[in-house]
């Protein structure tokens, strides 16, 4: 690591700790040449996840877009934001741990629906109606019947 004061490449780590959110390691270093201290951060470089849409187009995974969809489904429902954040964290973690560079939007939608089903049934039906693009009332009723069967 190059010293920001003198440019020397030799330094020693004086202190090392995790950041508050746990996504990086903060290191206090001391230059072996000028003895000044500086801070560096070490962060895991993640491989971007590409989402393959229904029309076969591809785009980068967007956590905020996923969050907006879930928040819309949970609007006016008694679902705590912490529960939604945990759900999104779990889905994102599963995507990264799958080691797949590309994942279909359908797979992500299924992951969301699986979790929403156990959290709030109304939010589940709202999300499913958009995700599955219900065309008529019969499709909607079929989904409700399936939800009722699963619950029994």
N, C-alpha and C positions, 0 to 999 in steps of 0.2 A: 504494500500500500504506500503510495507516494505522499510524503508530508506536504501539507498545503502551505506551509511557511517557507521551507527551504528546498523542497523538491526531493529530498533524500528518500530512497526506497526502503530503508531499514527502520523498522519500528517494533515496539513490543506492546502486547496487549496488557493494559493495566487493570481493566474491569470489563466484564462481559455479562450481559443480562438480556432477557427477552423483553420485547416491547410489550406495552399493556395489552394490545390485541393479540399478541402471540404470533404475528405474521413475520416477524423479523428479529434479528439479534443485534442489539446495540453494543458496540465495542468502543471503549475508551482506549486510545493508543498514545504512546509517547515516542516521539522521534528520537532515535539513538544519536542523531547528529546535533540538533539544536535544543533538545530536551523539552520542546513544547508539546502540549497535548492537543489531540483532536479526536473527533468522534466519527466512526464509520458505522454503516448499517449493512448487515448481511441478510439477504432476502432470497427465498426460494423462487427460482424462475419457473413459472408454470408454462406448460404447453397449451397454446390456445385451442379451445374446443370449437369445432365448426359444426353448425346446425344445418342439416339438410332439410329444407322445407318441402311441403307437399308437391310444389311445382318443380322440384329438383334443384332449385337455386340454393346457394350456400351463403351463410353469413356467420360472423363470429357470435359465440354465445354471449348474451347480454343479460346479466343478472337483473338489471333494472327493469327490463322488459318482462321478465318472468315475475318479478315482484309486482309490477303494475297489474298483470293479469290475475294474480292471486288476490291482490288487494281489491280489485273490482268484484271478484267473486265473493269476497268476504265483507263487502260494504254493508254497513248497518247490521252486521252479525256480531254476536258476542265472542269473537275470536281475538285474543290478545295479540298485539304486534310482535311480542316476543315469540309466540308460537309460530307466527308466519315467518319470522326471521330464522328460527330454528329449522323450519321445514325447508326454506330456501338453502340454508347452509348445508343441510343433509343432502339435498338433491345435487347441489354443486359439488360437494365432496364425492358423492357417488359417481358423478360424471368424470371427475378427474381421476378417481381410483379405477375406473373401468379401463383406463389406458387406451381408449379408443379416441382417435383424433377427430372422427366425424360421428355424429349421432343424429338420428332423425328427430324432427320436431314431434313426431308421434310418440316416440319413446319418452321424451320429456313430458309431454302431456299426460301419458299414462302414469308416470311417476307422481305428478301433481295430483291426479285424480285418486290414486291409491291413498295418498296421505290425507287429502281433503275428505274422503269418504269417512274416515275415522274421527276427524276433527269436527266437521259441521256438515250435515247432510244438505242443507239449503245451499251452502257455498259450493258443495260438490256438484249439485244439479245445475247451478248457475255456470260453473266452469265447464261442465260437460256439455251444456247447451251451446256454448260458443265453440269449444274444442271439437265436438262431434258434428257441429253445424246441423242441428235439428232442423229438418225441413218442414215438419208438420206436427200436429198435436199427438199423433199416434206414436211417432218416434220418441217424443217426450214422455208419453205414458209408459212406453216399453222400458225406458230407463228408470222411471219411478218404480215400476213393478220389479225390475231387477234389484234395485236398491232395497225394496221391501223384502224380497225373497232372501237376499244376503243377510239382512238384519235378523230374520226369523230363524 
